[in-house]
């Protein structure tokens, strides 16, 4: 792992000083997506612990920002992409952490995501966001009822 980090830093340094030329526009979304994916694998492989669920916020932001920037299908404008990635990160954190205080920021960001997507003319995106939100709420409510008994 250390060799990978040192090699990456060396590669980026050489590219910064124009000693080598390998940079393409698709490199950064792949790096950001990979970071988010690695953290997700780490958290879910160990089992999501409530005190480590906050790691899902930056991981989801990185994962979805990389996916939205890399994919041509989800070609969203910058504002919608940022708000949506943050909303998905909050949704993951709230779903796995059992923190009640996260519900209000999540609902606010969810509303902002829907408004931003409607403003850009995306009609499919609010539908997808609504399905994700309702599914997370049902999942969370079912788990709270199971834990109460």
N, CA, C and O atoms as a GROMACS GRO file, in nm:
protein
  596
    1UNK      N    1   0.082  -0.120   0.000
    1UNK     CA    2   0.000   0.000   0.000
    1UNK      C    3   0.087   0.126   0.000
    1UNK      O    4   0.058   0.223  -0.070
    2UNK      N    5   0.193   0.122   0.080
    2UNK     CA    6   0.283   0.237   0.086
    2UNK      C    7   0.350   0.259  -0.049
    2UNK      O    8   0.368   0.373  -0.093
    3UNK      N    9   0.387   0.150  -0.114
    3UNK     CA   10   0.452   0.162  -0.245
    3UNK      C   11   0.356   0.223  -0.347
    3UNK      O   12   0.398   0.301  -0.433
    4UNK      N   13   0.227   0.189  -0.338
    4UNK     CA   14   0.128   0.246  -0.430
    4UNK      C   15   0.114   0.397  -0.408
    4UNK      O   16   0.108   0.474  -0.504
    5UNK      N   17   0.108   0.439  -0.282
    5UNK     CA   18   0.094   0.581  -0.251
    5UNK      C   19   0.217   0.658  -0.296
    5UNK      O   20   0.205   0.765  -0.357
    6UNK      N   21   0.336   0.605  -0.266
    6UNK     CA   22   0.460   0.672  -0.307
    6UNK      C   23   0.469   0.678  -0.459
    6UNK      O   24   0.508   0.781  -0.516
    7UNK      N   25   0.434   0.568  -0.525
    7UNK     CA   26   0.436   0.567  -0.671
    7UNK      C   27   0.338   0.666  -0.731
    7UNK      O   28   0.371   0.734  -0.829
    8UNK      N   29   0.219   0.676  -0.673
    8UNK     CA   30   0.119   0.772  -0.722
    8UNK      C   31   0.166   0.915  -0.703
    8UNK      O   32   0.152   0.998  -0.792
    9UNK      N   33   0.223   0.944  -0.586
    9UNK     CA   34   0.274   1.078  -0.560
    9UNK      C   35   0.388   1.113  -0.656
    9UNK      O   36   0.394   1.225  -0.706
   10UNK      N   37   0.476   1.018  -0.680
   10UNK     CA   38   0.585   1.041  -0.773
   10UNK      C   39   0.532   1.066  -0.914
   10UNK      O   40   0.578   1.156  -0.984
   11UNK      N   41   0.435   0.987  -0.956
   11UNK     CA   42   0.376   1.003  -1.088
   11UNK      C   43   0.309   1.139  -1.104
   11UNK      O   44   0.327   1.207  -1.205
   12UNK      N   45   0.230   1.181  -1.002
   12UNK     CA   46   0.163   1.310  -1.009
   12UNK      C   47   0.263   1.426  -1.004
   12UNK      O   48   0.242   1.529  -1.068
   13UNK      N   49   0.370   1.410  -0.928
   13UNK     CA   50   0.473   1.514  -0.922
   13UNK      C   51   0.542   1.529  -1.056
   13UNK      O   52   0.561   1.641  -1.104
   14UNK      N   53   0.581   1.418  -1.117
   14UNK     CA   54   0.645   1.424  -1.248
   14UNK      C   55   0.552   1.484  -1.353
   14UNK      O   56   0.597   1.556  -1.442
   15UNK      N   57   0.425   1.455  -1.344
   15UNK     CA   58   0.329   1.511  -1.440
   15UNK      C   59   0.308   1.659  -1.414
   15UNK      O   60   0.290   1.736  -1.509
   16UNK      N   61   0.310   1.700  -1.288
   16UNK     CA   62   0.291   1.841  -1.255
   16UNK      C   63   0.402   1.927  -1.313
   16UNK      O   64   0.377   2.037  -1.363
   17UNK      N   65   0.524   1.877  -1.307
   17UNK     CA   66   0.637   1.951  -1.362
   17UNK      C   67   0.661   1.923  -1.510
   17UNK      O   68   0.764   1.962  -1.565
   18UNK      N   69   0.566   1.857  -1.574
   18UNK     CA   70   0.567   1.830  -1.718
   18UNK      C   71   0.689   1.750  -1.762
   18UNK      O   72   0.738   1.765  -1.874
   19UNK      N   73   0.738   1.664  -1.673
   19UNK     CA   74   0.846   1.573  -1.710
   19UNK      C   75   0.789   1.457  -1.790
   19UNK      O   76   0.850   1.411  -1.886
   20UNK      N   77   0.672   1.411  -1.749
   20UNK     CA   78   0.598   1.312  -1.827
   20UNK      C   79   0.461   1.370  -1.859
   20UNK      O   80   0.411   1.456  -1.786
   21UNK      N   81   0.401   1.322  -1.965
   21UNK     CA   82   0.269   1.369  -2.008
   21UNK      C   83   0.177   1.248  -2.020
   21UNK      O   84   0.179   1.179  -2.122
   22UNK      N   85   0.097   1.222  -1.920
   22UNK     CA   86   0.006   1.109  -1.927
   22UNK      C   87  -0.138   1.149  -1.892
   22UNK      O   88  -0.229   1.068  -1.902
   23UNK      N   89  -0.156   1.271  -1.850
   23UNK     CA   90  -0.284   1.314  -1.797
   23UNK      C   91  -0.392   1.318  -1.905
   23UNK      O   92  -0.371   1.368  -2.015
   24UNK      N   93  -0.508   1.264  -1.869
   24UNK     CA   94  -0.629   1.274  -1.950
   24UNK      C   95  -0.740   1.321  -1.857
   24UNK      O   96  -0.730   1.307  -1.736
   25UNK      N   97  -0.844   1.375  -1.913
   25UNK     CA   98  -0.953   1.429  -1.831
   25UNK      C   99  -1.027   1.320  -1.755
   25UNK      O  100  -1.091   1.349  -1.653
   26UNK      N  101  -1.020   1.197  -1.799
   26UNK     CA  102  -1.093   1.089  -1.732
   26UNK      C  103  -1.016   1.029  -1.615
   26UNK      O  104  -1.066   0.938  -1.549
   27UNK      N  105  -0.897   1.078  -1.586
   27UNK     CA  106  -0.816   1.021  -1.478
   27UNK      C  107  -0.873   1.058  -1.342
   27UNK      O  108  -0.890   0.971  -1.256
   28UNK      N  109  -0.904   1.184  -1.319
   28UNK     CA  110  -0.947   1.227  -1.187
   28UNK      C  111  -1.080   1.167  -1.145
   28UNK      O  112  -1.092   1.124  -1.030
   29UNK      N  113  -1.182   1.160  -1.230
   29UNK     CA  114  -1.303   1.091  -1.187
   29UNK      C  115  -1.279   0.946  -1.150
   29UNK      O  116  -1.342   0.895  -1.057
   30UNK      N  117  -1.189   0.879  -1.221
   30UNK     CA  118  -1.157   0.740  -1.188
   30UNK      C  119  -1.087   0.729  -1.053
   30UNK      O  120  -1.115   0.636  -0.977
   31UNK      N  121  -0.997   0.822  -1.022
   31UNK     CA  122  -0.928   0.822  -0.893
   31UNK      C  123  -1.026   0.848  -0.780
   31UNK      O  124  -1.024   0.780  -0.678
   32UNK      N  125  -1.112   0.947  -0.798
   32UNK     CA  126  -1.210   0.982  -0.694
   32UNK      C  127  -1.309   0.867  -0.675
   32UNK      O  128  -1.341   0.832  -0.562
   33UNK      N  129  -1.357   0.810  -0.783
   33UNK     CA  130  -1.449   0.696  -0.774
   33UNK      C  131  -1.383   0.578  -0.703
   33UNK      O  132  -1.446   0.512  -0.620
   34UNK      N  133  -1.258   0.552  -0.735
   34UNK     CA  134  -1.186   0.441  -0.672
   34UNK      C  135  -1.173   0.461  -0.522
   34UNK      O  136  -1.189   0.366  -0.445
   35UNK      N  137  -1.143   0.584  -0.480
   35UNK     CA  138  -1.134   0.612  -0.337
   35UNK      C  139  -1.266   0.582  -0.267
   35UNK      O  140  -1.268   0.515  -0.164
   36UNK      N  141  -1.376   0.629  -0.323
   36UNK     CA  142  -1.507   0.604  -0.264
   36UNK      C  143  -1.541   0.456  -0.261
   36UNK      O  144  -1.598   0.407  -0.164
   37UNK      N  145  -1.507   0.386  -0.366
   37UNK     CA  146  -1.534   0.242  -0.372
   37UNK      C  147  -1.452   0.164  -0.269
   37UNK      O  148  -1.503   0.073  -0.205
   38UNK      N  149  -1.325   0.201  -0.254
   38UNK     CA  150  -1.239   0.133  -0.157
   38UNK      C  151  -1.291   0.152  -0.015
   38UNK      O  152  -1.294   0.057   0.063
   39UNK      N  153  -1.332   0.273   0.019
   39UNK     CA  154  -1.385   0.299   0.154
   39UNK      C  155  -1.516   0.223   0.175
   39UNK      O  156  -1.539   0.169   0.282
   40UNK      N  157  -1.602   0.220   0.074
   40UNK     CA  158  -1.727   0.143   0.085
   40UNK      C  159  -1.697  -0.005   0.108
   40UNK      O  160  -1.759  -0.068   0.194
   41UNK      N  161  -1.605  -0.061   0.033
   41UNK     CA  162  -1.570  -0.202   0.050
   41UNK      C  163  -1.516  -0.225   0.190
   41UNK      O  164  -1.552  -0.324   0.255
   42UNK      N  165  -1.430  -0.136   0.238
   42UNK     CA  166  -1.374  -0.148   0.372
   42UNK      C  167  -1.483  -0.148   0.479
   42UNK      O  168  -1.484  -0.233   0.568
   43UNK      N  169  -1.575  -0.052   0.469
   43UNK     CA  170  -1.680  -0.039   0.571
   43UNK      C  171  -1.776  -0.157   0.565
   43UNK      O  172  -1.810  -0.212   0.670
   44UNK      N  173  -1.821  -0.197   0.448
   44UNK     CA  174  -1.920  -0.303   0.437
   44UNK      C  175  -1.860  -0.441   0.460
   44UNK      O  176  -1.930  -0.531   0.506
   45UNK      N  177  -1.733  -0.460   0.428
   45UNK     CA  178  -1.670  -0.590   0.451
   45UNK      C  179  -1.655  -0.617   0.601
   45UNK      O  180  -1.671  -0.731   0.645
   46UNK      N  181  -1.624  -0.516   0.676
   46UNK     CA  182  -1.611  -0.530   0.822
   46UNK      C  183  -1.745  -0.534   0.890
   46UNK      O  184  -1.754  -0.574   1.007
   47UNK      N  185  -1.848  -0.495   0.822
   47UNK     CA  186  -1.979  -0.480   0.884
   47UNK      C  187  -1.991  -0.336   0.930
   47UNK      O  188  -1.901  -0.283   0.995
   48UNK      N  189  -2.099  -0.273   0.896
   48UNK     CA  190  -2.115  -0.132   0.927
   48UNK      C  191  -2.139  -0.118   1.078
   48UNK      O  192  -2.242  -0.160   1.130
   49UNK      N  193  -2.044  -0.057   1.145
   49UNK     CA  194  -2.058  -0.029   1.287
   49UNK      C  195  -2.114   0.111   1.302
   49UNK      O  196  -2.078   0.201   1.225
   50UNK      N  197  -2.200   0.131   1.400
   50UNK     CA  198  -2.267   0.260   1.414
   50UNK      C  199  -2.168   0.374   1.435
   50UNK      O  200  -2.190   0.484   1.383
   51UNK      N  201  -2.060   0.350   1.508
   51UNK     CA  202  -1.964   0.458   1.534
   51UNK      C  203  -1.870   0.482   1.416
   51UNK      O  204  -1.795   0.579   1.418
   52UNK      N  205  -1.873   0.398   1.314
   52UNK     CA  206  -1.793   0.419   1.193
   52UNK      C  207  -1.878   0.455   1.073
   52UNK      O  208  -1.825   0.468   0.962
   53UNK      N  209  -2.007   0.472   1.091
   53UNK     CA  210  -2.096   0.499   0.978
   53UNK      C  211  -2.070   0.636   0.916
   53UNK      O  212  -2.106   0.660   0.801
   54UNK      N  213  -2.007   0.728   0.991
   54UNK     CA  214  -1.977   0.860   0.936
   54UNK      C  215  -1.880   0.850   0.819
   54UNK      O  216  -1.874   0.942   0.737
   55UNK      N  217  -1.804   0.741   0.809
   55UNK     CA  218  -1.712   0.723   0.696
   55UNK      C  219  -1.786   0.712   0.563
   55UNK      O  220  -1.728   0.734   0.457
   56UNK      N  221  -1.913   0.677   0.570
   56UNK     CA  222  -1.990   0.663   0.447
   56UNK      C  223  -2.020   0.798   0.381
   56UNK      O  224  -2.044   0.802   0.260
   57UNK      N  225  -2.018   0.908   0.457
   57UNK     CA  226  -2.044   1.039   0.397
   57UNK      C  227  -1.936   1.077   0.296
   57UNK      O  228  -1.969   1.098   0.180
   58UNK      N  229  -1.807   1.087   0.334
   58UNK     CA  230  -1.707   1.122   0.231
   58UNK      C  231  -1.691   1.013   0.125
   58UNK      O  232  -1.660   1.043   0.010
   59UNK      N  233  -1.712   0.888   0.165
   59UNK     CA  234  -1.699   0.779   0.067
   59UNK      C  235  -1.807   0.789  -0.039
   59UNK      O  236  -1.779   0.772  -0.158
   60UNK      N  237  -1.930   0.816   0.003
   60UNK     CA  238  -2.040   0.829  -0.094
   60UNK      C  239  -2.023   0.952  -0.181
   60UNK      O  240  -2.052   0.949  -0.301
   61UNK      N  241  -1.976   1.062  -0.121
   61UNK     CA  242  -1.953   1.183  -0.202
   61UNK      C  243  -1.848   1.153  -0.309
   61UNK      O  244  -1.868   1.189  -0.425
   62UNK      N  245  -1.738   1.089  -0.271
   62UNK     CA  246  -1.634   1.057  -0.368
   62UNK      C  247  -1.685   0.958  -0.474
   62UNK      O  248  -1.661   0.976  -0.593
   63UNK      N  249  -1.755   0.855  -0.428
   63UNK     CA  250  -1.805   0.754  -0.521
   63UNK      C  251  -1.899   0.814  -0.624
   63UNK      O  252  -1.883   0.791  -0.744
   64UNK      N  253  -1.995   0.890  -0.578
   64UNK     CA  254  -2.095   0.944  -0.670
   64UNK      C  255  -2.044   1.061  -0.753
   64UNK      O  256  -2.086   1.078  -0.867
   65UNK      N  257  -1.953   1.142  -0.696
   65UNK     CA  258  -1.894   1.249  -0.778
   65UNK      C  259  -1.812   1.188  -0.891
   65UNK      O  260  -1.816   1.236  -1.004
   66UNK      N  261  -1.737   1.082  -0.861
   66UNK     CA  262  -1.661   1.015  -0.966
   66UNK      C  263  -1.752   0.951  -1.069
   66UNK      O  264  -1.725   0.957  -1.189
   67UNK      N  265  -1.860   0.889  -1.022
   67UNK     CA  266  -1.953   0.824  -1.115
   67UNK      C  267  -2.024   0.926  -1.202
   67UNK      O  268  -2.038   0.906  -1.323
   68UNK      N  269  -2.071   1.036  -1.142
   68UNK     CA  270  -2.143   1.137  -1.220
   68UNK      C  271  -2.050   1.207  -1.318
   68UNK      O  272  -2.091   1.238  -1.430
   69UNK      N  273  -1.926   1.233  -1.278
   69UNK     CA  274  -1.833   1.301  -1.368
   69UNK      C  275  -1.782   1.209  -1.478
   69UNK      O  276  -1.755   1.253  -1.590
   70UNK      N  277  -1.770   1.080  -1.447
   70UNK     CA  278  -1.714   0.985  -1.543
   70UNK      C  279  -1.818   0.935  -1.642
   70UNK      O  280  -1.786   0.908  -1.758
   71UNK      N  281  -1.941   0.922  -1.598
   71UNK     CA  282  -2.045   0.865  -1.681
   71UNK      C  283  -2.107   0.971  -1.772
   71UNK      O  284  -2.134   1.083  -1.728
   72UNK      N  285  -2.127   0.937  -1.892
   72UNK     CA  286  -2.190   1.031  -1.985
   72UNK      C  287  -2.343   1.030  -1.971
   72UNK      O  288  -2.410   1.124  -2.014
   73UNK      N  289  -2.397   0.923  -1.910
   73UNK     CA  290  -2.541   0.915  -1.893
   73UNK      C  291  -2.590   1.012  -1.787
   73UNK      O  292  -2.696   1.074  -1.804
   74UNK      N  293  -2.516   1.026  -1.679
   74UNK     CA  294  -2.554   1.115  -1.570
   74UNK      C  295  -2.489   1.251  -1.588
   74UNK      O  296  -2.439   1.307  -1.491
   75UNK      N  297  -2.490   1.304  -1.706
   75UNK     CA  298  -2.425   1.431  -1.732
   75UNK      C  299  -2.510   1.542  -1.672
   75UNK      O  300  -2.595   1.601  -1.739
   76UNK      N  301  -2.486   1.569  -1.544
   76UNK     CA  302  -2.561   1.671  -1.471
   76UNK      C  303  -2.480   1.798  -1.466
   76UNK      O  304  -2.358   1.796  -1.481
   77UNK      N  305  -2.548   1.910  -1.444
   77UNK     CA  306  -2.471   2.031  -1.424
   77UNK      C  307  -2.405   2.025  -1.287
   77UNK      O  308  -2.445   1.945  -1.203
   78UNK      N  309  -2.306   2.109  -1.265
   78UNK     CA  310  -2.224   2.098  -1.145
   78UNK      C  311  -2.303   2.111  -1.016
   78UNK      O  312  -2.280   2.035  -0.922
   79UNK      N  313  -2.394   2.205  -1.008
   79UNK     CA  314  -2.470   2.225  -0.886
   79UNK      C  315  -2.552   2.104  -0.847
   79UNK      O  316  -2.552   2.063  -0.731
   80UNK      N  317  -2.621   2.046  -0.942
   80UNK     CA  318  -2.703   1.927  -0.914
   80UNK      C  319  -2.615   1.810  -0.875
   80UNK      O  320  -2.650   1.734  -0.785
   81UNK      N  321  -2.503   1.794  -0.940
   81UNK     CA  322  -2.414   1.683  -0.912
   81UNK      C  323  -2.360   1.690  -0.770
   81UNK      O  324  -2.356   1.589  -0.701
   82UNK      N  325  -2.318   1.808  -0.725
   82UNK     CA  326  -2.262   1.823  -0.591
   82UNK      C  327  -2.367   1.799  -0.484
   82UNK      O  328  -2.343   1.726  -0.387
   83UNK      N  329  -2.484   1.859  -0.500
   83UNK     CA  330  -2.589   1.843  -0.400
   83UNK      C  331  -2.637   1.698  -0.395
   83UNK      O  332  -2.660   1.645  -0.287
   84UNK      N  333  -2.650   1.635  -0.508
   84UNK     CA  334  -2.696   1.497  -0.513
   84UNK      C  335  -2.595   1.402  -0.448
   84UNK      O  336  -2.634   1.311  -0.375
   85UNK      N  337  -2.467   1.421  -0.473
   85UNK     CA  338  -2.364   1.336  -0.412
   85UNK      C  339  -2.364   1.353  -0.260
   85UNK      O  340  -2.352   1.254  -0.187
   86UNK      N  341  -2.376   1.476  -0.213
   86UNK     CA  342  -2.381   1.500  -0.068
   86UNK      C  343  -2.507   1.439  -0.006
   86UNK      O  344  -2.501   1.383   0.103
   87UNK      N  345  -2.619   1.449  -0.076
   87UNK     CA  346  -2.744   1.391  -0.026
   87UNK      C  347  -2.734   1.239  -0.014
   87UNK      O  348  -2.778   1.182   0.086
   88UNK      N  349  -2.676   1.174  -0.112
   88UNK     CA  350  -2.660   1.029  -0.106
   88UNK      C  351  -2.567   0.991   0.009
   88UNK      O  352  -2.590   0.890   0.076
   89UNK      N  353  -2.462   1.070   0.031
   89UNK     CA  354  -2.373   1.045   0.144
   89UNK      C  355  -2.445   1.058   0.277
   89UNK      O  356  -2.426   0.974   0.366
   90UNK      N  357  -2.527   1.162   0.292
   90UNK     CA  358  -2.606   1.176   0.415
   90UNK      C  359  -2.705   1.062   0.431
   90UNK      O  360  -2.728   1.014   0.542
   91UNK      N  361  -2.763   1.019   0.320
   91UNK     CA  362  -2.859   0.908   0.325
   91UNK      C  363  -2.792   0.780   0.375
   91UNK      O  364  -2.849   0.710   0.458
   92UNK      N  365  -2.673   0.750   0.325
   92UNK     CA  366  -2.602   0.631   0.373
   92UNK      C  367  -2.565   0.644   0.521
   92UNK      O  368  -2.581   0.549   0.597
   93UNK      N  369  -2.517   0.760   0.561
   93UNK     CA  370  -2.479   0.780   0.700
   93UNK      C  371  -2.600   0.764   0.792
   93UNK      O  372  -2.592   0.697   0.895
   94UNK      N  373  -2.711   0.827   0.753
   94UNK     CA  374  -2.833   0.820   0.834
   94UNK      C  375  -2.888   0.678   0.842
   94UNK      O  376  -2.933   0.634   0.948
   95UNK      N  377  -2.883   0.606   0.730
   95UNK     CA  378  -2.938   0.471   0.726
   95UNK      C  379  -2.862   0.376   0.818
   95UNK      O  380  -2.923   0.291   0.883
   96UNK      N  381  -2.731   0.388   0.823
   96UNK     CA  382  -2.652   0.291   0.898
   96UNK      C  383  -2.607   0.338   1.036
   96UNK      O  384  -2.552   0.259   1.112
   97UNK      N  385  -2.630   0.464   1.071
   97UNK     CA  386  -2.578   0.513   1.198
   97UNK      C  387  -2.681   0.518   1.310
   97UNK      O  388  -2.642   0.520   1.427
   98UNK      N  389  -2.809   0.520   1.279
   98UNK     CA  390  -2.916   0.534   1.378
   98UNK      C  391  -2.907   0.667   1.452
   98UNK      O  392  -2.944   0.676   1.569
   99UNK      N  393  -2.857   0.771   1.385
   99UNK     CA  394  -2.848   0.905   1.443
   99UNK      C  395  -2.973   0.982   1.403
   99UNK      O  396  -2.996   1.006   1.285
  100UNK      N  397  -3.053   1.019   1.501
  100UNK     CA  398  -3.179   1.087   1.473
  100UNK      C  399  -3.158   1.229   1.421
  100UNK      O  400  -3.240   1.277   1.343
  101UNK      N  401  -3.052   1.296   1.461
  101UNK     CA  402  -3.030   1.434   1.422
  101UNK      C  403  -2.998   1.449   1.274
  101UNK      O  404  -3.007   1.560   1.221
  102UNK      N  405  -2.960   1.342   1.205
  102UNK     CA  406  -2.927   1.349   1.063
  102UNK      C  407  -3.050   1.358   0.973
  102UNK      O  408  -3.038   1.386   0.854
  103UNK      N  409  -3.168   1.334   1.029
  103UNK     CA  410  -3.288   1.332   0.947
  103UNK      C  411  -3.320   1.471   0.888
  103UNK      O  412  -3.357   1.480   0.771
  104UNK      N  413  -3.305   1.577   0.966
  104UNK     CA  414  -3.336   1.711   0.916
  104UNK      C  415  -3.240   1.757   0.807
  104UNK      O  416  -3.286   1.805   0.703
  105UNK      N  417  -3.107   1.745   0.825
  105UNK     CA  418  -3.019   1.783   0.714
  105UNK      C  419  -3.041   1.698   0.589
  105UNK      O  420  -3.029   1.748   0.477
  106UNK      N  421  -3.073   1.570   0.609
  106UNK     CA  422  -3.098   1.482   0.496
  106UNK      C  423  -3.220   1.528   0.418
  106UNK      O  424  -3.218   1.536   0.296
  107UNK      N  425  -3.328   1.558   0.489
  107UNK     CA  426  -3.449   1.603   0.421
  107UNK      C  427  -3.427   1.737   0.350
  107UNK      O  428  -3.479   1.758   0.240
  108UNK      N  429  -3.351   1.827   0.411
  108UNK     CA  430  -3.320   1.955   0.347
  108UNK      C  431  -3.240   1.933   0.219
  108UNK      O  432  -3.273   1.991   0.115
  109UNK      N  433  -3.135   1.851   0.226
  109UNK     CA  434  -3.053   1.824   0.107
  109UNK      C  435  -3.132   1.748   0.002
  109UNK      O  436  -3.113   1.770  -0.118
  110UNK      N  437  -3.220   1.658   0.045
  110UNK     CA  438  -3.304   1.585  -0.048
  110UNK      C  439  -3.395   1.682  -0.125
  110UNK      O  440  -3.409   1.672  -0.247
  111UNK      N  441  -3.455   1.777  -0.053
  111UNK     CA  442  -3.538   1.879  -0.118
  111UNK      C  443  -3.458   1.964  -0.214
  111UNK      O  444  -3.504   1.997  -0.323
  112UNK      N  445  -3.336   2.002  -0.173
  112UNK     CA  446  -3.250   2.081  -0.262
  112UNK      C  447  -3.213   2.003  -0.387
  112UNK      O  448  -3.205   2.060  -0.496
  113UNK      N  449  -3.190   1.873  -0.373
  113UNK     CA  450  -3.157   1.790  -0.489
  113UNK      C  451  -3.273   1.783  -0.586
  113UNK      O  452  -3.255   1.792  -0.708
  114UNK      N  453  -3.394   1.765  -0.533
  114UNK     CA  454  -3.512   1.759  -0.619
  114UNK      C  455  -3.533   1.893  -0.689
  114UNK      O  456  -3.560   1.895  -0.810
  115UNK      N  457  -3.521   2.003  -0.616
  115UNK     CA  458  -3.539   2.136  -0.677
  115UNK      C  459  -3.433   2.162  -0.783
  115UNK      O  460  -3.465   2.213  -0.891
  116UNK      N  461  -3.307   2.129  -0.753
  116UNK     CA  462  -3.199   2.151  -0.850
  116UNK      C  463  -3.219   2.067  -0.975
  116UNK      O  464  -3.191   2.113  -1.085
  117UNK      N  465  -3.268   1.944  -0.958
  117UNK     CA  466  -3.288   1.860  -1.076
  117UNK      C  467  -3.408   1.907  -1.157
  117UNK      O  468  -3.406   1.899  -1.280
  118UNK      N  469  -3.511   1.957  -1.090
  118UNK     CA  470  -3.625   2.013  -1.164
  118UNK      C  471  -3.585   2.140  -1.238
  118UNK      O  472  -3.634   2.166  -1.348
  119UNK      N  473  -3.497   2.218  -1.178
  119UNK     CA  474  -3.453   2.342  -1.241
  119UNK      C  475  -3.376   2.315  -1.370
  119UNK      O  476  -3.385   2.393  -1.465
  120UNK      N  477  -3.300   2.205  -1.372
  120UNK     CA  478  -3.224   2.173  -1.493
  120UNK      C  479  -3.307   2.103  -1.598
  120UNK      O  480  -3.260   2.083  -1.710
  121UNK      N  481  -3.430   2.066  -1.565
  121UNK     CA  482  -3.517   2.002  -1.662
  121UNK      C  483  -3.510   1.851  -1.660
  121UNK      O  484  -3.570   1.786  -1.746
  122UNK      N  485  -3.439   1.794  -1.565
  122UNK     CA  486  -3.431   1.649  -1.553
  122UNK      C  487  -3.558   1.599  -1.486
  122UNK      O  488  -3.580   1.628  -1.368
  123UNK      N  489  -3.641   1.526  -1.555
  123UNK     CA  490  -3.766   1.475  -1.497
  123UNK      C  491  -3.747   1.335  -1.440
  123UNK      O  492  -3.822   1.295  -1.351
  124UNK      N  493  -3.650   1.260  -1.490
  124UNK     CA  494  -3.626   1.125  -1.442
  124UNK      C  495  -3.559   1.125  -1.305
  124UNK      O  496  -3.584   1.037  -1.222
  125UNK      N  497  -3.472   1.224  -1.280
  125UNK     CA  498  -3.396   1.230  -1.157
  125UNK      C  499  -3.483   1.247  -1.032
  125UNK      O  500  -3.457   1.177  -0.934
  126UNK      N  501  -3.584   1.335  -1.029
  126UNK     CA  502  -3.669   1.342  -0.909
  126UNK      C  503  -3.740   1.211  -0.879
  126UNK      O  504  -3.760   1.176  -0.763
  127UNK      N  505  -3.778   1.138  -0.983
  127UNK     CA  506  -3.841   1.007  -0.963
  127UNK      C  507  -3.743   0.910  -0.896
  127UNK      O  508  -3.780   0.841  -0.800
  128UNK      N  509  -3.620   0.905  -0.946
  128UNK     CA  510  -3.518   0.817  -0.887
  128UNK      C  511  -3.489   0.858  -0.744
  128UNK      O  512  -3.478   0.773  -0.656
  129UNK      N  513  -3.477   0.988  -0.720
  129UNK     CA  514  -3.452   1.036  -0.584
  129UNK      C  515  -3.567   0.999  -0.491
  129UNK      O  516  -3.543   0.960  -0.376
  130UNK      N  517  -3.688   1.010  -0.538
  130UNK     CA  518  -3.804   0.975  -0.454
  130UNK      C  519  -3.804   0.826  -0.421
  130UNK      O  520  -3.832   0.788  -0.307
  131UNK      N  521  -3.774   0.741  -0.517
  131UNK     CA  522  -3.770   0.597  -0.492
  131UNK      C  523  -3.660   0.564  -0.392
  131UNK      O  524  -3.682   0.482  -0.302
  132UNK      N  525  -3.543   0.625  -0.406
  132UNK     CA  526  -3.434   0.601  -0.312
  132UNK      C  527  -3.472   0.648  -0.172
  132UNK      O  528  -3.448   0.578  -0.074
  133UNK      N  529  -3.530   0.766  -0.162
  133UNK     CA  530  -3.570   0.819  -0.031
  133UNK      C  531  -3.676   0.736   0.037
  133UNK      O  532  -3.667   0.709   0.156
  134UNK      N  533  -3.776   0.695  -0.038
  134UNK     CA  534  -3.883   0.612   0.020
  134UNK      C  535  -3.829   0.475   0.061
  134UNK      O  536  -3.865   0.422   0.166
  135UNK      N  537  -3.742   0.419  -0.022
  135UNK     CA  538  -3.682   0.289   0.012
  135UNK      C  539  -3.597   0.297   0.138
  135UNK      O  540  -3.602   0.206   0.221
  136UNK      N  541  -3.520   0.403   0.153
  136UNK     CA  542  -3.437   0.419   0.274
  136UNK      C  543  -3.525   0.439   0.396
  136UNK      O  544  -3.494   0.386   0.504
  137UNK      N  545  -3.633   0.514   0.382
  137UNK     CA  546  -3.723   0.536   0.495
  137UNK      C  547  -3.790   0.406   0.538
  137UNK      O  548  -3.800   0.378   0.658
  138UNK      N  549  -3.834   0.327   0.442
  138UNK     CA  550  -3.898   0.198   0.474
  138UNK      C  551  -3.797   0.104   0.539
  138UNK      O  552  -3.828   0.037   0.637
  139UNK      N  553  -3.676   0.099   0.485
  139UNK     CA  554  -3.571   0.014   0.541
  139UNK      C  555  -3.540   0.056   0.684
  139UNK      O  556  -3.530  -0.029   0.773
  140UNK      N  557  -3.527   0.185   0.706
  140UNK     CA  558  -3.495   0.236   0.839
  140UNK      C  559  -3.608   0.210   0.937
  140UNK      O  560  -3.583   0.171   1.051
  141UNK      N  561  -3.733   0.232   0.896
  141UNK     CA  562  -3.848   0.212   0.983
  141UNK      C  563  -3.861   0.064   1.021
  141UNK      O  564  -3.891   0.032   1.136
  142UNK      N  565  -3.838  -0.026   0.924
  142UNK     CA  566  -3.847  -0.169   0.952
  142UNK      C  567  -3.739  -0.211   1.053
  142UNK      O  568  -3.766  -0.291   1.142
  143UNK      N  569  -3.618  -0.158   1.038
  143UNK     CA  570  -3.510  -0.190   1.132
  143UNK      C  571  -3.539  -0.134   1.272
  143UNK      O  572  -3.508  -0.199   1.372
  144UNK      N  573  -3.598  -0.016   1.280
  144UNK     CA  574  -3.630   0.041   1.411
  144UNK      C  575  -3.739  -0.040   1.479
  144UNK      O  576  -3.734  -0.058   1.601
  145UNK      N  577  -3.836  -0.089   1.405
  145UNK     CA  578  -3.940  -0.174   1.463
  145UNK      C  579  -3.883  -0.308   1.509
  145UNK      O  580  -3.922  -0.360   1.614
  146UNK      N  581  -3.792  -0.365   1.432
  146UNK     CA  582  -3.730  -0.493   1.469
  146UNK      C  583  -3.644  -0.478   1.593
  146UNK      O  584  -3.638  -0.569   1.676
  147UNK      N  585  -3.578  -0.365   1.608
  147UNK     CA  586  -3.494  -0.342   1.724
  147UNK      C  587  -3.574  -0.309   1.849
  147UNK      O  588  -3.526  -0.329   1.961
  148UNK      N  589  -3.695  -0.259   1.831
  148UNK     CA  590  -3.779  -0.221   1.945
  148UNK      C  591  -3.836  -0.344   2.015
  148UNK      O  592  -3.864  -0.338   2.135
  149UNK      N  593  -3.852  -0.454   1.943
  149UNK     CA  594  -3.913  -0.575   2.004
  149UNK      C  595  -3.814  -0.659   2.071
  149UNK      O  596  -3.849  -0.763   2.126
   0.00000   0.00000   0.00000
